[in-house]
Structures are given as structure tokens and as C-alpha cells.
Amino acid sequence: MKTFKKFAALLVAALMVLAMAVPAMADDPAPTPAPAYDYPLTVTGLMDGDTVKFYQVIEWVGDAAGNVAGWKAVDAYKSVLTETVLKEMLVGDSTQTPAVAPVGMTTEIAGKLAALAANGADATSISGGTATYNNASSGMWMALVTPADANTVYNPVFVSADYNKETGHTGTAAVTGQYAEGVAKKSTVTLSKTADDKLNNHKDEKAGTVAVGDTIEFTVTTTIPAFGEVYESPKFDVTDNLNGLELVGDSITVTGEGVAAANYTITPASYDKADTYTIAFDPEYLKTVKAATDITIVYQAKVTEEASDAINQKDNEVTIKYSHDPNNQSDYAVKKDTTQHYTFTLDASAIGGGDKTSQKGTKTSELVKVGVDAEGKPLTQKTETSTIEDGTKETWTSPLEGAQFGLYSASTCKEEELVKSTSTTADGRMTFDGLDQGTYYLKEIKAPDGFVTSTDVYTIVIAAEIESVKVTETVEGKEVSYDTDVLKSYTVTITDPEGNSVEAAKYTFTNTKTATDNDIQWTVMECVEHPFPINNTKGTELPSTGGMGTTILYVAGSILVLGAAVIMITRRRVRG
């Protein structure tokens, strides 16, 4: 094995020359210790803030004259480093044809030794990415690194403290990872989740704001660390929890170099319309991963009616759990990332129906329908008031119930361009929910009885401002940090047919998140509202120029013509 080529030259040279035939057995009488080793051990390739412990796993032993005569496993590691294993590692078998070369330190043995690690000695110093230990006795040492960055995974490092009688010390410390790279081998675990609204042509491609019914494409990227066989049963699981969304069946794809469908399991197996899934990578596959491997997960999910509350906010989170400590293989590190998506509602309950802030559950008042006479004066003195708290309160009189309105995607307001339709309630409000930000066009479809249907088209613009916030929270007892995009503010601007614009409402939020509440909360909502009244004039609706209106005119005209003909004929007969 390539691992041994660099390691054995320093580790066993003296044994091969001086005492290859005289190995020290675990059951032999206690041999004379080899002379003290006086050159420091070093491990390079570290990052600032890392800590290192050194553990001696093999002792070199000497004869009465102080010569190196063999080796033996340190007691704590004898269950792994048996006599047979030591010979395979350090000597091989020259009696075979061809000779069997020593295998060196394998990842499997390294993992088993790391799992047994106990009574380690801290590095004497760590500086410039190098850890130094000055109190080593002759033999083989294992260095285990605890990273300062929780996203980094280190594999064990093995260092030779060999003794040379002529010089008194080796003059250099042999440093090797299990792949004979000479530095600490590490992997950085990454996690990112993004959302794209590109499947909906009428929307922007950033999925921070969406509409009910949109299909969003999510991408999760992560990195499987170089586990190798250091872990007996390594773990790497990806769990994605969705809110206000349902998965589209057969849309999950997993790609990565050397990754096949047989290497992971998706739960549930049938996930169509589900709101969560887990991808668990097979431990046997993970043990074959000897270099950090990038993984990409892509799937689609549809925005459901659950996301139709006003200013609806949904926190969609992906979490990975993975092995990270070969000395504690039942412990798992955690990483998390989230996306947010928001829908908007004109004239409804602010921030849905929740109760975590005083602003929730109170009515907004961007659009109102009022009844007026031919001179534009209110028909009644009934007064309605904006009920949203901590904002500028506006009132309106003569609310009109039963007016039918359509919200359209284009100013031509054709039937195929209809987005939503609604009727005004007793307080004159009209509600359109589950909307994305963007430009819409409002037109009355039918006035209540006794009123004239307006042909005016109003332009409504919902504009959202998204900000990035850093979140630190505790997940399964582990502190995690990540950045996520959240709603900072949004405005509703209405323009009448003459081009007069009014900012009917503006809402600004202060976003927070705590370790005990995993949903981002708006602790403060500042709002200003100026309800935009849309008049319906009292009067008799004239017959339309199409449909039944035209038919009635035709029938009436025909009756008049027939009547005139009958009169003329009758008069002629009388004269005759």
C-alpha cells in the first residue's frame, strides 16, 4: 500500500537493519526501553484555533545495550494492533514469492485506533498551522485534531518517533496521514439551499416571493467529507422540511462524482405531495469516499393554499447530520440552511392569523369600495376604520357590499388574464390572497343592484424588499449559523385611470430569530395605510350593447315595427 512507502522508511529502518528477526512480543518479558526520544513531533496543515492531542499507539523497545530491538502495541490498543497486524503493517513477509510488502497504516486500522483513543497529551504548541509535541518517547503516535471550525472534519494523523543510536535522535520527525500526504487530512463540509421561481414565466426568478400554485425549484448543495474507513459506520443524512409546499413526485435528483442511486435511500419512498424528505447515504458507500465529494440535490415543490394568509412567511429548512469525530463515532455534527418564501394578500388579516405579535390577525385596508350618488357624495354615514395596530388609522364612509371585482395580469383585463376574483364584504373590503409581488390590474366585473358598473382599470403594484440576516440557533444541542433572506418591507401602490398614484400601504418589519424559536419572527411591524376608495355611482344600469341587452333591443324594435304595420293596414281597410 502506498501509505507505507514514506512512513516505513523512517519508522522501521533501524528495525530492518538491527533487529528484524528479534521482534518484541506482547507476552515476552519486559524488554529494555529504547533510549529517550528528544526531537519534537509535528503535525502540519492545521487551521487557526484547532486543538491537537497526541496518543502513543506503538512503543519501540531496545536490548540491554540500548539498541532498538522491536516494537509492541501500547496496552490500550492491543485489541487492534495484534502481533499479526503489526507484522503486516511494519514488515510484511519476505519469505513469500513475490515478497509481501508492508501495508502501513490503513484507514480501517486508523479508525479503530481513533475509536479507542484515551489519555492523550495536548500539543505543546500550535503555531502557523503546525502542532508540536516535545515529550514523545520512541514509537508511533496518533494525533487527533479537534477543529475550531465545526464545518471541518479531520482524519487521524500518524507520526513516527524513531530513534537512531549514532546521532542520538532522528533529526526529523516523520509526519504522515493515512494517505502518506505528510499533513493533516481534512474536509470542509458545506451546505446551501436556494430556491428558483423560473418555472413560472410571469414571475421573477428569485423565489423570495411567490404565488399560490407556483412550482418552485429548490437546489441543495453539500459536501460529503473524506470518511474512508476511519469510521466503522459513518453517517451522512440530509433532511428537508417544507412549509406551505408539497413535493412534486419523482422530481428529486441526486448527483455527485461516483454517486449512484444504490448509494442512498430517500424516505418516504413515495413522496408526491409530501412536505418533507430524508436522503440517507449508505455507510458502506461513505467508507469508500476518500476525497471530499460535492453532492447536488434538486427537486420541485408546489406552493399550496396553506401559504395564502396575508404577508405569509414560510421557513423551509434543510439539515445535515454527519459523523465528525472518530473518537466518538456516535456523535454527529449538524449544519442547517433555510429559504423563506412569502405571499401577499390585499385587504385581509395582517401576517395571517397568528398571535405572536399584536399586529397579527388585524385587518389591513388597502382597497375599499364605497357607494356615492351622482354628485360623488356618500350614500350613508356608516364609517369603517382601519383596525391594524400601531399604524396610521384611516376611515371611510358608505362601504358598499356585493361589488364583484377581478384582478388581472394585464391591463386589457381579458378573461384569460384573470388572476383572482372576489366580492366586497359589508365593510367594503375586497380580498385577493396568495399573490406574488408584481403588477396587477383591478377592474369591476359587476356592480351591486342599483349601481353602475365602473369601466375604470386601476394599476396595483406590490413591491417587496428582501434582506439577508445571519441566524445563530441551537439544533439538537449543536449551535449552527447561517445566512437567510427575509422580508424587510413591502408596499402597495395604486394608480387610477388618470395616472394619480397613492401608496396605499407600507409595512416594515424587524426580523429576529432565537435559539428557542426556530421560526423567524417579526417582533416589530411598522405600518402606514391610506385606504384607496373606489366609487360605485348610484343609478340604473343601462342595458349592455351585447348579449341580452342587444336581444332586448332587437325584440322591442321588432314589436314596434309589427305594431306600426298593423296600424297602417287597419287604417287602409277603414278608408276602403
C-alpha positions as CSV (number, residue, x, y, z in Angstrom):
1,M,0.0,0.0,0.0
2,K,1.3,3.4,-1.0
3,T,0.7,4.7,2.6
4,F,3.7,2.8,3.9
5,K,6.3,4.0,1.4
6,K,7.1,7.2,3.2
7,F,6.2,6.0,6.7
8,A,8.2,2.8,6.8
9,A,11.5,4.4,5.7
10,L,11.7,6.4,8.9
11,L,9.6,4.1,11.1
12,V,11.3,0.8,10.5
13,A,14.7,1.4,9.0
14,A,16.5,0.7,12.3
15,L,14.5,-2.5,12.8
16,M,15.2,-3.8,9.3
17,V,19.0,-3.4,9.8
18,L,19.4,-4.1,13.5
19,A,16.8,-6.5,14.7
20,M,14.3,-7.6,12.1
21,A,14.4,-11.1,13.4
22,V,14.0,-10.1,17.0
23,P,10.6,-8.5,17.4
24,A,9.3,-7.9,20.9
25,M,6.2,-9.9,21.5
26,A,3.4,-8.7,23.7
27,D,3.8,-11.7,26.0
28,D,7.7,-11.6,26.2
29,P,9.4,-10.5,29.4
30,A,9.5,-6.7,29.7
31,P,12.3,-5.6,27.3
32,T,14.6,-2.7,28.0
33,P,13.1,0.6,26.9
34,A,14.7,2.3,23.9
35,P,16.7,5.4,24.7
36,A,14.6,8.5,25.1
37,Y,13.5,10.3,22.0
38,D,14.5,14.0,22.1
39,Y,13.2,15.5,18.9
40,P,9.7,17.1,18.7
41,L,6.7,15.6,16.9
42,T,5.0,17.9,14.4
43,V,1.7,17.9,12.5
44,T,1.2,20.4,9.8
45,G,-1.8,21.5,7.7
46,L,-3.9,22.9,10.6
47,M,-6.1,25.9,10.8
48,D,-6.1,28.7,13.4
49,G,-7.9,27.7,16.6
50,D,-7.6,23.9,16.1
51,T,-6.5,21.8,19.0
52,V,-4.5,18.6,18.9
53,K,-3.9,15.6,21.2
54,F,-1.2,13.1,20.7
55,Y,-1.7,9.4,21.6
56,Q,1.1,6.8,21.6
57,V,-0.1,3.6,20.0
58,I,3.2,1.7,19.4
59,E,6.4,1.6,21.6
60,W,9.9,0.9,20.2
61,V,11.8,-1.3,22.6
62,G,15.5,-1.9,22.9
63,D,18.0,-4.5,24.1
64,A,20.3,-4.3,27.1
65,A,22.8,-2.3,25.1
66,G,20.2,0.3,24.2
67,N,19.8,-0.8,20.6
68,V,16.3,-0.8,19.0
69,A,15.2,-4.4,19.1
70,G,11.5,-4.4,18.2
71,W,8.1,-3.0,18.9
72,K,4.9,-3.6,20.9
73,A,1.5,-2.1,21.0
74,V,0.6,0.2,23.8
75,D,-1.8,-1.6,26.1
76,A,-4.9,0.5,25.2
77,Y,-4.6,-0.5,21.6
78,K,-3.6,-4.2,21.8
79,S,-7.1,-5.3,20.7
80,V,-6.4,-3.7,17.3
81,L,-2.6,-3.9,17.0
82,T,-2.2,-7.6,17.4
83,E,1.2,-9.2,16.6
84,T,-0.1,-10.3,13.2
85,V,-1.4,-6.8,12.4
86,L,1.9,-5.2,13.5
87,K,3.9,-7.5,11.3
88,E,1.6,-6.8,8.3
89,M,1.9,-3.1,8.9
90,L,5.6,-2.8,9.5
91,V,7.4,-5.7,8.0
92,G,5.3,-7.6,5.5
93,D,6.6,-11.1,4.6
94,S,9.8,-11.5,2.7
95,T,9.6,-15.3,2.7
96,Q,6.8,-15.2,0.2
97,T,7.4,-15.2,-3.6
98,P,7.0,-12.5,-4.5
99,A,7.7,-10.8,-1.2
100,V,4.7,-9.3,0.5
101,A,5.3,-5.6,1.2
102,P,4.2,-4.0,4.5
103,V,0.8,-2.4,4.2
104,G,1.5,0.5,6.6
105,M,-1.3,2.3,8.4
106,T,-4.6,1.7,6.7
107,T,-7.7,3.8,7.1
108,E,-9.5,0.9,8.7
109,I,-6.8,0.5,11.4
110,A,-6.7,4.2,11.8
111,G,-10.4,4.4,12.5
112,K,-10.3,1.6,15.0
113,L,-7.4,3.2,16.9
114,A,-9.1,6.6,16.9
115,A,-12.2,5.0,18.4
116,L,-10.0,3.6,21.3
117,A,-8.1,6.9,21.9
118,A,-7.7,7.6,25.6
119,N,-5.3,9.6,27.9
120,G,-4.0,11.8,25.1
121,A,-1.4,14.6,25.6
122,D,-2.1,18.1,24.4
123,A,0.2,19.6,21.8
124,T,3.0,21.6,23.4
125,S,2.3,24.5,21.0
126,I,0.3,25.2,17.9
127,S,1.5,28.0,15.6
128,G,1.3,28.8,11.9
129,G,-0.8,25.7,11.2
130,T,1.7,23.4,12.9
131,A,1.2,21.5,16.1
132,T,4.3,20.5,18.1
133,Y,4.8,17.9,20.9
134,N,8.1,17.9,22.8
135,N,7.7,15.0,25.2
136,A,7.4,12.0,23.0
137,S,9.0,8.6,23.7
138,S,10.2,6.4,20.8
139,G,7.4,4.8,18.8
140,M,4.4,5.6,16.7
141,W,2.0,8.4,17.8
142,M,-1.6,9.2,16.7
143,A,-2.6,12.8,16.5
144,L,-6.4,13.6,16.7
145,V,-7.4,17.1,15.7
146,T,-10.4,19.0,17.1
147,P,-11.3,21.7,14.5
148,A,-12.1,25.2,15.5
149,D,-14.5,25.3,12.6
150,A,-17.4,22.9,13.1
151,N,-17.6,22.5,9.3
152,T,-14.3,20.8,9.1
153,V,-13.7,17.1,9.6
154,Y,-10.1,15.8,10.2
155,N,-8.9,12.2,9.8
156,P,-6.3,10.8,12.3
157,V,-2.6,11.7,11.6
158,F,0.2,9.3,12.5
159,V,3.7,10.4,13.5
160,S,6.9,8.3,13.8
161,A,9.2,9.0,16.7
162,D,12.1,6.8,15.6
163,Y,15.5,6.5,17.4
164,N,19.0,6.5,15.9
165,K,21.8,5.4,18.3
166,E,24.6,7.1,16.4
167,T,23.1,10.6,16.3
168,G,21.1,10.4,19.5
169,H,17.9,11.4,17.6
170,T,16.4,11.2,14.2
171,G,17.0,14.9,13.4
172,T,13.5,15.0,12.0
173,A,10.0,13.8,12.8
174,A,8.2,11.7,10.3
175,V,4.7,13.1,9.8
176,T,2.2,11.2,7.8
177,G,-1.6,11.0,7.3
178,Q,-3.1,7.7,6.4
179,Y,-2.6,8.5,2.8
180,A,1.1,9.4,3.3
181,E,0.5,13.1,2.4
182,G,2.6,14.4,5.2
183,V,-0.1,16.8,6.5
184,A,-3.3,16.6,8.4
185,K,-6.0,15.5,6.0
186,K,-9.2,17.5,6.4
187,S,-12.5,18.0,4.6
188,T,-14.8,21.1,4.8
189,V,-18.5,20.2,4.9
190,T,-20.7,22.8,3.1
191,L,-24.4,23.2,2.9
192,S,-26.5,25.6,0.8
193,K,-30.2,25.8,-0.2
194,T,-31.6,28.0,-2.9
195,A,-35.0,28.5,-4.5
196,D,-35.8,29.5,-8.1
197,D,-39.1,30.7,-9.4
198,K,-38.1,30.3,-13.1
199,L,-40.8,27.7,-13.9
200,N,-43.4,30.4,-13.6
201,N,-42.9,32.7,-16.6
202,H,-44.9,35.6,-15.2
203,K,-42.8,35.8,-12.0
204,D,-39.3,36.9,-11.2
205,E,-36.8,34.2,-10.8
206,K,-36.0,34.8,-7.2
207,A,-38.4,32.8,-5.1
208,G,-38.4,35.0,-2.0
209,T,-41.9,36.0,-3.0
210,V,-44.2,33.5,-4.8
211,A,-47.9,33.0,-5.6
212,V,-50.1,30.1,-4.5
213,G,-49.9,27.5,-7.3
214,D,-46.4,28.3,-8.3
215,T,-43.9,25.4,-8.7
216,I,-40.6,26.3,-7.1
217,E,-37.3,24.5,-8.0
218,F,-35.0,24.0,-5.0
219,T,-31.3,23.2,-5.1
220,V,-29.4,21.8,-2.1
221,T,-25.6,21.6,-2.4
222,T,-23.5,19.9,0.2
223,T,-20.1,18.1,0.7
224,I,-19.6,14.6,2.0
225,P,-16.2,14.5,3.8
226,A,-13.4,12.1,3.1
227,F,-14.6,9.4,5.6
228,G,-12.7,6.5,4.2
229,E,-12.7,3.5,6.6
230,V,-11.8,5.7,9.6
231,Y,-15.4,5.4,10.7
232,E,-16.9,1.9,11.3
233,S,-20.4,3.1,10.4
234,P,-20.3,6.7,9.1
235,K,-23.5,8.8,8.9
236,F,-24.4,11.5,6.4
237,D,-28.2,12.3,6.2
238,V,-29.9,15.2,4.5
239,T,-33.4,16.2,5.8
240,D,-35.5,18.9,4.1
241,N,-38.7,20.2,5.8
242,L,-41.1,22.4,3.8
243,N,-43.9,24.7,4.8
244,G,-46.7,25.7,2.6
245,L,-45.3,23.5,-0.1
246,E,-45.8,20.0,-1.4
247,L,-43.2,17.9,-3.2
248,V,-43.8,17.1,-6.9
249,G,-43.5,13.3,-7.3
250,D,-40.3,11.9,-8.9
251,S,-38.7,15.3,-9.0
252,I,-35.8,14.6,-6.6
253,T,-32.4,14.1,-8.3
254,V,-29.1,13.4,-6.5
255,T,-25.8,13.9,-8.4
256,G,-22.2,13.8,-7.4
257,E,-19.0,12.2,-8.7
258,G,-19.2,8.5,-8.3
259,V,-22.7,8.6,-6.7
260,A,-25.3,6.1,-7.8
261,A,-28.9,5.6,-6.8
262,A,-27.8,2.5,-4.9
263,N,-25.7,4.7,-2.6
264,Y,-28.6,6.4,-0.8
265,T,-32.2,5.9,0.3
266,I,-35.0,8.5,0.0
267,T,-37.7,8.5,2.7
268,P,-40.6,8.4,2.1
269,A,-40.2,6.2,-0.9
270,S,-43.4,7.7,-2.4
271,Y,-43.1,11.4,-1.6
272,D,-45.6,13.0,-4.1
273,K,-47.3,15.9,-2.2
274,A,-45.3,15.2,0.9
275,D,-43.8,18.2,2.8
276,T,-40.6,16.5,4.0
277,Y,-37.9,14.0,2.8
278,T,-34.7,12.5,4.1
279,I,-31.8,11.2,2.0
280,A,-29.6,8.8,4.0
281,F,-26.3,7.8,2.4
282,D,-25.3,4.2,2.8
283,P,-22.4,3.7,5.4
284,E,-20.6,1.2,3.1
285,Y,-20.6,3.8,0.3
286,L,-19.4,6.5,2.7
287,K,-16.4,4.3,3.7
288,T,-15.3,4.4,0.0
289,V,-15.3,8.2,0.0
290,K,-11.6,9.0,0.2
291,A,-11.8,12.6,-1.0
292,A,-14.4,15.3,-0.3
293,T,-17.3,14.8,-2.7
294,D,-19.8,17.5,-3.7
295,I,-23.4,16.5,-3.8
296,T,-26.3,18.4,-5.5
297,I,-29.9,17.7,-4.8
298,V,-32.6,19.2,-7.0
299,Y,-36.4,18.9,-6.5
300,Q,-39.6,20.8,-7.2
301,A,-42.4,21.8,-4.8
302,K,-45.7,23.5,-5.4
303,V,-47.0,26.4,-3.3
304,T,-50.2,25.3,-1.5
305,E,-53.2,27.1,-0.2
306,E,-51.6,26.9,3.2
307,A,-49.5,29.8,2.0
308,S,-52.5,32.1,1.3
309,D,-52.5,34.2,4.5
310,A,-51.7,37.8,4.2
311,I,-48.0,38.5,4.3
312,N,-47.5,34.8,4.7
313,Q,-44.0,33.7,5.8
314,K,-42.7,30.2,5.5
315,D,-39.4,28.9,6.7
316,N,-38.1,26.0,4.6
317,E,-35.1,24.3,6.2
318,V,-32.5,21.7,5.2
319,T,-30.4,20.0,7.8
320,I,-27.5,17.5,7.5
321,K,-26.2,15.2,10.3
322,Y,-22.8,13.7,9.8
323,S,-20.0,11.8,11.5
324,H,-17.2,14.1,12.5
325,D,-15.3,12.6,15.5
326,P,-13.5,9.2,15.0
327,N,-13.0,9.1,18.8
328,N,-16.8,9.4,19.4
329,Q,-18.5,7.8,16.5
330,S,-22.0,8.0,18.0
331,D,-21.8,11.8,18.0
332,Y,-22.9,13.8,14.9
333,A,-22.3,17.3,13.7
334,V,-25.2,19.4,12.4
335,K,-25.5,22.0,9.7
336,K,-28.6,23.9,8.5
337,D,-29.7,26.3,5.9
338,T,-33.1,27.8,5.1
339,T,-35.0,29.6,2.4
340,Q,-38.1,31.8,3.0
341,H,-41.0,32.4,0.7
342,Y,-43.7,34.9,1.0
343,T,-47.1,35.5,-0.5
344,F,-49.2,38.6,-0.1
345,T,-52.9,39.4,0.3
346,L,-54.7,42.7,-0.4
347,D,-57.1,43.6,2.4
348,A,-57.0,40.7,4.8
349,S,-55.6,39.8,8.2
350,A,-52.1,41.2,8.7
351,I,-49.4,38.4,8.9
352,G,-52.1,35.7,8.8
353,G,-54.0,34.6,11.9
354,G,-51.1,34.1,14.3
355,D,-50.9,35.6,17.8
356,K,-47.2,36.1,18.5
357,T,-47.3,39.9,17.9
358,S,-50.1,42.4,18.4
359,Q,-50.2,43.2,14.7
360,K,-51.3,39.7,13.7
361,G,-54.9,38.9,13.0
362,T,-55.9,42.6,12.4
363,K,-57.3,43.8,9.1
364,T,-55.4,45.7,6.5
365,S,-57.2,48.3,4.4
366,E,-55.5,49.0,1.1
367,L,-58.7,48.7,-1.2
368,V,-62.2,49.7,-0.2
369,K,-65.4,50.0,-2.2
370,V,-67.8,52.9,-1.4
371,G,-71.2,53.9,-2.7
372,V,-71.8,57.5,-3.9
373,D,-74.6,59.4,-5.5
374,A,-74.4,61.1,-8.9
375,E,-72.5,64.0,-7.4
376,G,-70.0,61.8,-5.6
377,K,-71.4,62.2,-2.1
378,P,-71.5,59.2,0.3
379,L,-74.9,57.5,0.3
380,T,-74.7,56.6,4.0
381,Q,-72.9,57.9,7.1
382,K,-71.7,54.5,8.2
383,T,-68.0,54.7,8.9
384,E,-65.3,52.0,8.8
385,T,-61.9,52.3,10.4
386,S,-58.6,50.5,9.7
387,T,-58.1,48.1,12.5
388,I,-54.4,47.5,12.1
389,E,-52.5,48.4,15.3
390,D,-49.5,50.8,15.6
391,G,-50.2,52.4,12.2
392,T,-51.8,55.4,10.8
393,K,-55.6,54.8,11.0
394,E,-57.8,55.9,8.1
395,T,-61.6,55.9,7.9
396,W,-64.1,55.7,5.1
397,T,-67.8,56.1,4.8
398,S,-70.6,54.4,2.9
399,P,-68.9,50.9,2.4
400,L,-70.5,49.0,-0.4
401,E,-71.2,45.3,-0.2
402,G,-71.6,42.9,-3.2
403,A,-69.5,44.5,-5.8
404,Q,-67.7,41.9,-7.9
405,F,-64.0,42.6,-8.9
406,G,-61.4,40.9,-10.9
407,L,-57.6,41.1,-10.5
408,Y,-55.8,40.6,-13.8
409,S,-52.3,40.1,-15.1
410,A,-52.6,42.6,-18.0
411,S,-54.3,45.9,-18.4
412,T,-56.6,44.6,-21.1
413,C,-58.4,42.6,-18.4
414,K,-59.4,39.7,-20.7
415,E,-60.9,36.6,-19.2
416,E,-57.8,34.6,-19.8
417,E,-55.8,37.2,-17.9
418,L,-57.9,36.9,-14.7
419,V,-55.7,36.0,-11.6
420,K,-58.4,36.2,-8.9
421,S,-61.9,37.4,-8.4
422,T,-63.9,38.4,-5.3
423,S,-66.8,40.3,-4.0
424,T,-66.8,43.2,-1.5
425,T,-67.9,42.4,2.1
426,A,-70.1,44.5,4.3
427,D,-67.2,46.7,5.3
428,G,-66.4,47.5,1.7
429,R,-63.2,45.4,1.6
430,M,-62.2,43.2,-1.2
431,T,-59.7,40.3,-0.6
432,F,-57.2,38.8,-3.1
433,D,-54.9,36.3,-1.4
434,G,-51.9,34.2,-2.3
435,L,-50.3,36.8,-4.5
436,D,-46.7,37.2,-5.6
437,Q,-45.1,40.7,-5.7
438,G,-45.6,42.4,-9.0
439,T,-48.1,44.5,-11.1
440,Y,-51.8,43.7,-11.2
441,Y,-54.8,45.4,-12.8
442,L,-58.1,45.8,-11.0
443,K,-61.5,46.1,-12.7
444,E,-65.1,45.9,-11.6
445,I,-66.9,42.9,-13.1
446,K,-70.4,43.7,-11.8
447,A,-71.9,46.4,-9.6
448,P,-74.5,45.7,-6.9
449,D,-78.1,46.1,-7.8
450,G,-78.9,49.8,-8.2
451,F,-75.4,50.9,-9.0
452,V,-73.5,51.4,-12.3
453,T,-70.6,49.1,-13.1
454,S,-67.4,51.0,-13.5
455,T,-65.2,50.5,-16.6
456,D,-62.1,52.0,-14.9
457,V,-58.9,50.0,-14.6
458,Y,-56.7,50.5,-11.6
459,T,-53.0,49.5,-11.5
460,I,-51.8,47.9,-8.3
461,V,-48.1,47.2,-7.6
462,I,-46.9,45.1,-4.7
463,A,-43.2,45.7,-4.2
464,A,-41.2,43.7,-1.7
465,E,-37.8,44.4,-0.2
466,I,-35.7,41.3,0.9
467,E,-32.7,41.5,3.3
468,S,-30.2,38.9,4.3
469,V,-29.9,38.2,8.1
470,K,-27.4,36.0,9.9
471,V,-29.1,33.4,12.2
472,T,-27.5,31.5,15.1
473,E,-29.6,28.9,16.8
474,T,-29.3,25.5,18.5
475,V,-30.3,22.4,16.6
476,E,-30.2,19.1,18.6
477,G,-27.9,20.7,21.1
478,K,-25.5,22.0,18.5
479,E,-25.1,25.7,17.7
480,V,-25.4,26.4,13.9
481,S,-25.1,29.6,12.0
482,Y,-26.3,30.5,8.5
483,D,-27.5,33.4,6.4
484,T,-31.0,33.6,5.1
485,D,-33.1,36.1,3.1
486,V,-36.2,37.5,4.8
487,L,-38.8,40.1,4.1
488,K,-37.8,43.6,5.3
489,S,-40.7,45.6,3.9
490,Y,-43.3,45.8,1.2
491,T,-45.6,48.5,-0.3
492,V,-48.9,48.5,-2.1
493,T,-49.2,51.4,-4.6
494,I,-52.4,52.0,-6.5
495,T,-52.8,54.2,-9.7
496,D,-56.1,55.4,-11.0
497,P,-57.0,55.7,-14.7
498,E,-55.9,59.3,-14.7
499,G,-52.4,58.4,-13.6
500,N,-52.7,59.5,-10.0
501,S,-50.8,57.2,-7.6
502,V,-51.2,56.6,-3.9
503,E,-49.0,54.5,-1.7
504,A,-52.0,52.8,-0.1
505,A,-49.9,50.9,2.5
506,K,-46.3,50.3,3.6
507,Y,-45.2,47.6,6.1
508,T,-41.7,47.5,7.6
509,F,-40.5,44.5,9.7
510,T,-37.8,43.9,12.3
511,N,-36.7,40.3,11.9
512,T,-35.3,38.2,14.8
513,K,-34.6,34.6,15.4
514,T,-33.7,32.9,18.7
515,A,-32.3,29.5,19.8
516,T,-35.6,28.6,21.4
517,D,-37.9,29.7,18.5
518,N,-36.9,28.3,15.1
519,D,-39.2,30.5,13.1
520,I,-38.0,34.0,12.2
521,Q,-40.4,36.4,13.9
522,W,-41.4,39.9,13.2
523,T,-41.1,41.5,16.6
524,V,-42.0,44.9,15.2
525,M,-44.2,45.8,12.3
526,E,-44.4,49.4,11.4
527,C,-47.2,50.3,9.0
528,V,-48.8,53.2,7.3
529,E,-52.2,52.8,5.5
530,H,-54.2,55.1,3.3
531,P,-57.2,53.1,2.1
532,F,-57.9,53.7,-1.6
533,P,-61.7,54.3,-2.1
534,I,-63.2,53.0,-5.4
535,N,-66.6,54.6,-6.1
536,N,-69.8,53.0,-7.3
537,T,-72.3,55.5,-8.5
538,K,-76.0,55.1,-7.6
539,G,-78.1,54.8,-10.7
540,T,-79.8,52.4,-13.1
541,E,-77.5,50.2,-15.1
542,L,-78.2,50.7,-18.8
543,P,-78.6,47.6,-20.9
544,S,-75.4,46.3,-22.3
545,T,-74.7,46.6,-26.0
546,G,-74.1,42.9,-26.3
547,G,-75.7,39.7,-25.1
548,M,-79.2,40.1,-23.6
549,G,-79.1,43.9,-23.9
550,T,-78.9,43.7,-27.7
551,T,-81.5,41.0,-27.8
552,I,-84.0,43.1,-25.8
553,L,-83.5,46.0,-28.1
554,Y,-84.0,43.8,-31.2
555,V,-87.2,42.3,-29.7
556,A,-88.5,45.7,-28.7
557,G,-87.8,47.1,-32.1
558,S,-89.4,44.2,-33.9
559,I,-92.6,44.6,-31.8
560,L,-92.7,48.4,-32.6
561,V,-92.3,47.7,-36.3
562,L,-95.0,45.0,-36.3
563,G,-97.3,47.3,-34.3
564,A,-96.9,50.1,-36.8
565,A,-97.6,47.7,-39.7
566,V,-100.8,46.5,-38.1
567,I,-102.0,50.1,-37.5
568,M,-101.3,51.1,-41.2
569,I,-103.1,48.0,-42.5
570,T,-106.1,48.7,-40.3
571,R,-106.4,52.3,-41.3
572,R,-106.3,51.4,-45.0
573,R,-109.1,48.9,-44.6
574,V,-111.2,51.5,-42.8
575,R,-110.7,54.0,-45.6
576,G,-111.6,51.4,-48.2
